[in-house]
C-alpha cells in the first residue's frame, strides 16, 4: 500500500492556535522594528523633509549628510566634534573590561566549582543576589574608593569598575558550567602531573567555549550600553559613546537636528547589534549548553 504522503511528512494544518502564534510574532516584530525603521528613514531625510511631519514616509532623496555630521561634526555644547571620539573611548573601555571580567570570572568559577562546602548553594545564591543589587547603591562608596586610589576620572578606573560589577554574575555562570564537569577528568589530569593552571587552560577552558561566548556577549553589550558608570567614573576625556550621545541629543543651540540625532543613535547601537546578528548562533548554542550543564 502506498504511503499517503510519499514526498514527505504530512503538511501542517493551519489551526487557530497556529494563526494566533503567527499573528503574535508579526505584531511583536513590528513593535520592535517600527522604531528602528523610523530612526533609519529619519536619519536619511533632510530637515526640510522632516518638517513635513510624515514620520513613516520614505525619504524622497537619500541624504547621508546627517550620518557624516553625527560621526564627526555634531555639537556637544560648544564643542562640535561628533560622536567619533566617544566610539573609540567605548572601544578602549569595553574590550579590556570584557577580557578581564571573562578571564577572572572563569578562574573564579573553576576554583569555586572545586570548593563544595556545606551550605554552598546558599553561598552562591547570595553571590547571585549581590550581582543583582542596583549599581546606584554603590556609587558613592565606589567614588570614594576610586578617589583614594587615584583612579577616579580615568580610563583604568572605569575599566576596573566594570570588571568589579560584572564579576559576580560571570563567576556564577562559569561556576555552574564547571560544576557538572566529571571530577574524574580533573583527577586523571592530576595523576598525569597537571596542576591547577594547566588543567584550567588545557581542559576546562576549551570545554567552556560556549559559555565564554555567552558571557562575552553579555558583558560586551552591558558595558557598551552603559551610561551611568561611564558618566560618573570615566572622566571628561574618556566619556563613552552613550554619554556623548546624550550630550548631542540634549544640545539645544539653534535648530534641533532630528536627522543627526537619529544617525548618532544608530551609530551608537550598531556595534552590539552587529555582534548579536553575527554571533547569534553561537549565543544560542552557549545558552543551550549552559542550561544543560548548569
Phi, psi and omega per residue, in radians:
X1 nan 2.273 -3.100
X2 -1.249 2.549 3.109
X3 -1.188 2.505 -3.108
X4 -1.118 -0.464 -3.141
X5 -2.286 1.367 -3.034
X6 -1.173 -0.409 -3.061
X7 -1.619 0.071 -3.139
X8 2.756 -3.033 -3.131
X9 -1.215 2.875 3.126
X10 -1.090 2.254 -3.122
X11 -1.110 2.525 -3.116
X12 -1.219 2.419 3.094
X13 -1.442 2.530 3.137
X14 -1.495 1.542 -3.100
X15 -1.539 2.976 3.121
X16 -1.113 -0.659 3.118
X17 -1.132 -0.706 3.126
X18 -1.167 -0.699 3.091
X19 -1.085 -0.744 3.103
X20 -1.092 -0.695 3.117
X21 -1.107 -0.817 3.133
X22 -1.114 -0.670 3.110
X23 -1.098 -0.762 3.118
X24 -1.090 -0.754 -3.134
X25 -1.116 -0.706 3.130
X26 -1.148 -0.782 3.137
X27 -1.109 -0.737 3.124
X28 -1.116 -0.720 3.115
X29 -1.103 -0.758 3.112
X30 -1.121 -0.649 -3.130
X31 -1.056 -0.691 -3.104
X32 -1.549 -0.495 -3.079
X33 -1.506 -0.448 -3.101
X34 -1.076 -0.784 3.071
X35 -1.069 -0.689 3.118
X36 -1.120 -0.732 3.097
X37 -1.056 -0.767 -3.140
X38 -1.080 -0.735 3.126
X39 -1.107 -0.757 -3.083
X40 -1.149 -0.867 -3.082
X41 -1.181 -0.598 3.105
X42 -1.166 -0.662 -3.128
X43 -1.194 -0.342 -3.119
X44 -1.720 0.098 3.121
X45 -1.794 2.724 2.983
X46 -1.426 2.874 -3.141
X47 -1.145 -0.579 3.093
X48 -1.077 -0.687 3.135
X49 -1.284 -0.626 3.121
X50 -1.122 -0.612 -3.117
X51 -1.162 -0.264 3.096
X52 -1.214 -0.314 3.065
X53 1.428 0.146 3.121
X54 -1.571 1.429 -2.936
X55 -1.176 -0.566 -3.086
X56 -1.660 -0.072 -3.110
X57 -1.289 2.529 3.066
X58 -1.193 2.627 3.129
X59 -1.143 2.423 3.106
X60 -1.149 -0.568 3.100
X61 -2.538 2.279 -3.132
X62 -1.165 2.221 -3.112
X63 -2.269 1.902 -3.099
X64 -1.661 0.165 -3.109
X65 -1.141 -0.555 3.129
X66 -1.121 -0.589 3.117
X67 -1.184 -0.747 3.110
X68 -1.125 -0.695 3.116
X69 -1.164 -0.743 3.136
X70 -1.083 -0.639 -3.090
X71 -1.311 -0.715 -2.993
X72 -2.323 0.027 -3.080
X73 -2.403 -0.031 -3.134
X74 -1.179 2.572 -3.037
X75 -1.674 2.369 2.964
X76 -2.056 1.649 -2.987
X77 1.278 -2.142 3.125
X78 -1.731 0.004 -3.131
X79 -1.771 2.125 -3.067
X80 -2.031 1.397 -3.125
X81 -2.106 0.051 3.128
X82 1.307 -2.975 -3.051
X83 -1.705 0.103 -3.073
X84 -1.072 -0.796 -3.123
X85 -1.139 -0.599 3.086
X86 -1.134 -0.599 3.091
X87 -1.054 -0.866 -3.114
X88 -1.213 -0.554 3.033
X89 -1.118 -0.734 3.119
X90 -1.109 -0.694 3.087
X91 -1.091 -0.791 -3.116
X92 -1.146 -0.491 3.117
X93 -1.452 -0.798 -2.947
X94 -1.275 -0.824 -3.046
X95 -1.067 -0.886 3.102
X96 -1.132 -0.657 -3.122
X97 -1.143 -0.704 3.111
X98 -1.151 -0.825 -3.107
X99 -1.059 -0.795 -3.110
X100 -1.181 -0.790 -3.093
X101 -1.160 -0.666 3.125
X102 -1.188 -0.772 -3.119
X103 -1.154 -0.860 -3.131
X104 -1.145 -0.692 3.107
X105 -1.112 -0.659 3.105
X106 -1.150 -0.748 3.111
X107 -1.117 -0.802 3.109
X108 -1.063 -0.769 3.139
X109 -1.089 -0.701 3.098
X110 -1.130 -0.779 3.135
X111 -1.104 -0.737 -3.126
X112 -1.245 -0.454 3.091
X113 -1.210 -0.410 3.086
X114 -1.495 -0.287 -3.079
X115 -1.827 1.869 -3.051
X116 -2.209 1.232 -3.138
X117 -1.361 3.025 3.047
X118 -1.169 2.377 -3.099
X119 1.432 0.307 -3.110
X120 -1.101 -0.655 -3.131
X121 -1.082 -0.683 3.084
X122 -1.139 -0.726 3.135
X123 -1.070 -0.783 -3.111
X124 -1.301 -0.467 3.002
X125 -1.128 -0.711 3.072
X126 -1.141 -0.630 3.089
X127 -1.096 -0.735 3.105
X128 -1.130 -0.741 3.126
X129 -1.093 -0.673 3.106
X130 -1.099 -0.585 3.115
X131 -1.276 -0.277 -3.113
X132 -1.749 -0.012 3.106
X133 -1.189 2.342 -3.106
X134 -1.017 2.472 -3.119
X135 -1.057 -0.556 -3.031
X136 -1.021 -0.505 -3.125
X137 -1.130 -0.545 -3.042
X138 -1.679 -0.025 -2.995
X139 -1.047 -0.917 -3.072
X140 -1.135 -0.820 3.074
X141 -1.036 -0.660 3.138
X142 -1.203 -0.654 3.082
X143 -1.070 -0.780 3.121
X144 -1.110 -0.744 -3.127
X145 -1.145 -0.779 3.123
X146 -1.108 -0.656 3.110
X147 -1.166 -0.654 -3.121
X148 -1.178 -0.552 3.121
X149 -1.735 0.209 3.035
X150 1.058 0.693 3.079
X151 -2.054 0.043 3.140
X152 -1.231 2.476 -3.108
X153 1.042 0.745 3.121
X154 -2.419 2.800 3.112
X155 -1.121 -0.764 3.117
X156 -1.094 -0.618 -3.128
X157 -1.160 -0.794 -3.126
X158 -1.203 -0.601 3.061
X159 -1.106 -0.778 3.131
X160 -1.082 -0.710 3.136
X161 -1.095 -0.776 3.127
X162 -1.127 -0.677 3.108
X163 -1.109 -0.779 -3.116
X164 -1.092 -0.814 -3.097
X165 -1.262 -0.409 3.136
X166 -1.515 -0.343 -3.010
X167 -1.110 -0.728 -3.098
X168 -0.996 -0.858 -3.114
X169 -1.210 -0.734 3.136
X170 -1.089 -0.777 3.124
X171 -1.059 -0.766 -3.115
X172 -1.141 -0.699 3.126
X173 -1.108 -0.783 3.127
X174 -1.189 -0.677 3.131
X175 -1.084 -0.781 3.120
X176 -1.123 -0.507 3.100
X177 -1.321 -0.783 -3.077
X178 -1.279 -0.463 -3.010
X179 -1.166 -0.386 -3.124
X180 -1.600 -0.056 3.069
X181 -1.194 2.280 -3.098
X182 -0.976 2.314 3.137
X183 -1.094 -0.484 -3.120
X184 -1.071 -0.507 3.141
X185 -1.124 -0.797 3.129
X186 -1.247 -0.658 3.127
X187 -1.107 -0.713 3.108
X188 -1.113 -0.660 3.114
X189 -1.163 -0.683 3.111
X190 -1.140 -0.644 3.095
X191 -1.072 -0.623 3.125
X192 -1.386 0.034 3.067
X193 1.688 0.132 -3.138
X194 -1.374 2.435 3.092
X195 -1.713 -2.954 -3.078
X196 -0.994 -0.898 -3.027
X197 -1.259 -0.629 3.124
X198 -1.173 -0.718 3.081
X199 -1.090 -0.717 -3.111
X200 -1.123 -0.862 -3.036
X201 -1.345 -0.584 -3.024
X202 -1.716 -0.314 -3.099
X203 -2.109 -1.030 -2.983
X204 -1.240 -0.782 -3.092
X205 -1.149 -0.763 3.056
X206 -1.071 -0.606 3.098
X207 -1.124 -0.592 -3.000
X208 -1.606 0.304 -3.126
X209 -0.977 -0.752 3.097
X210 -1.038 -0.687 3.121
X211 -1.246 -0.573 3.070
X212 -1.065 -0.722 3.125
X213 -1.110 -0.809 -3.122
X214 -1.083 -0.851 -3.095
X215 -1.148 -0.692 3.131
X216 -1.091 -0.738 3.131
X217 -1.171 -0.718 3.111
X218 -1.107 -0.794 -3.139
X219 -1.157 -0.761 -3.128
X220 -1.051 -0.828 -3.126
X221 -1.108 -0.778 -3.123
X222 -1.111 -0.732 -3.109
X223 -1.289 -0.744 -3.134
X224 -1.096 -0.683 -3.094
X225 -1.491 -0.052 -3.099
X226 -1.157 2.431 3.073
X227 -2.031 -0.831 -2.985
X228 -1.125 -0.893 -3.093
X229 -1.146 -0.681 3.090
X230 -1.108 -0.671 3.126
X231 -1.151 -0.682 -3.028
X232 -1.447 -0.734 -2.915
X233 -1.877 -0.319 -2.974
X234 -1.306 -0.584 -3.044
X235 1.540 2.805 -3.019
X236 -1.092 -0.583 -3.079
X237 -1.450 -0.159 -3.062
X238 -2.177 0.414 -3.086
X239 -1.102 2.264 3.137
X240 -1.255 3.064 -3.051
X241 -1.093 -0.660 -3.107
X242 -1.127 -0.689 3.130
X243 -1.191 -0.742 3.121
X244 -1.175 -0.592 3.047
X245 -1.069 -0.781 3.097
X246 -1.035 -0.711 3.138
X247 -1.165 -0.647 3.130
X248 -1.181 -0.828 -3.078
X249 -1.135 -0.610 -3.072
X250 -1.599 0.066 3.036
X251 -1.350 2.152 -3.011
X252 -2.020 0.395 3.100
X253 -1.310 2.083 3.127
X254 1.283 -2.550 -3.080
X255 -1.371 2.438 3.068
X256 -1.412 2.005 -3.071
X257 -1.608 1.678 -3.081
X258 -1.184 -0.562 3.126
X259 -1.167 -0.675 3.084
X260 -1.175 -0.711 3.116
X261 -1.077 -0.746 3.125
X262 -1.157 -0.725 3.124
X263 -1.114 -0.714 3.115
X264 -1.138 -0.647 3.110
X265 -1.126 -0.764 3.127
X266 -1.147 -0.713 3.110
X267 -1.072 -0.618 3.121
X268 -1.210 -0.641 -3.058
X269 -1.584 -0.165 -2.957
X270 -1.240 -0.514 -3.109
X271 -1.195 -0.945 3.098
X272 -1.104 -0.582 3.079
X273 -1.099 -0.762 3.132
X274 -1.115 -0.669 3.127
X275 -1.117 -0.731 3.127
X276 -1.166 -0.703 3.141
X277 -1.170 -0.698 -3.085
X278 -1.405 -0.488 -3.057
X279 -2.037 0.251 -3.094
X280 -1.038 -0.652 -3.138
X281 -1.104 -0.745 3.129
X282 -1.184 -0.611 3.124
X283 -1.114 -0.782 3.126
X284 -1.114 -0.710 3.106
X285 -1.089 -0.741 3.138
X286 -1.147 -0.719 3.103
X287 -1.080 -0.782 3.135
X288 -1.112 -0.748 3.114
X289 -1.155 -0.653 3.108
X290 -1.152 -0.639 3.127
X291 -1.147 -0.662 3.133
X292 -1.278 -0.792 -3.082
X293 -1.220 -0.764 -3.038
X294 -1.298 nan nan
